[in-house]
Amino acid sequence: MSDTGDAYRGVVVITGASAGIGRAVVRRSAASGYDVGLIARGEDGLEAAGAEVRREGHRAVVVPCDVANAETVEAAATQIESELGTIDVWVNNAMVSDAVSQPRHDRTSRIRAGLPKYSLSKRLLCGQTCNCRIYGFTAL
């Protein structure tokens, strides 16, 4: 439960929570009565976003994590559930771009083929974790 007597709505987990749209969703979720699990790679932004949640009177669990790694996503979900309780809402917002790190010909061929190398798999990975947590299934 939240630290205040305000209307408690549950637990939300937000990936990409350290900046941009993810940070805005963090603020809105806390203002709406949610305790928040924050996941992103940027530790400074995560800590600042967690502080914003706490100022609203709700609990925040900050977990630095790269959503490309299945084990760290699962560990983050486990940590958040152990500290906040059952996850009610999961927002997949982590922004992924590998274009800078790939050779130009590789980027071009993937763009033409319409096959983002990482973005889709990361969303599916996080989606599998959140569905298993919210609906009580065992991850495959």
Secondary structure, DSSP 8 states (H G I E B T S, - for coil): --SSSS---EEEEEETTTSHHHHHHHHHHHHTTEEEEEEES-HHHHHHHHHHHHHTT--EEEEE--TT-HHHHHHHHHHHHHHH-S--EEE-------TTTS-HHHHHHHHHHT--SSHHHHHHHHHHHHHHHHHT----
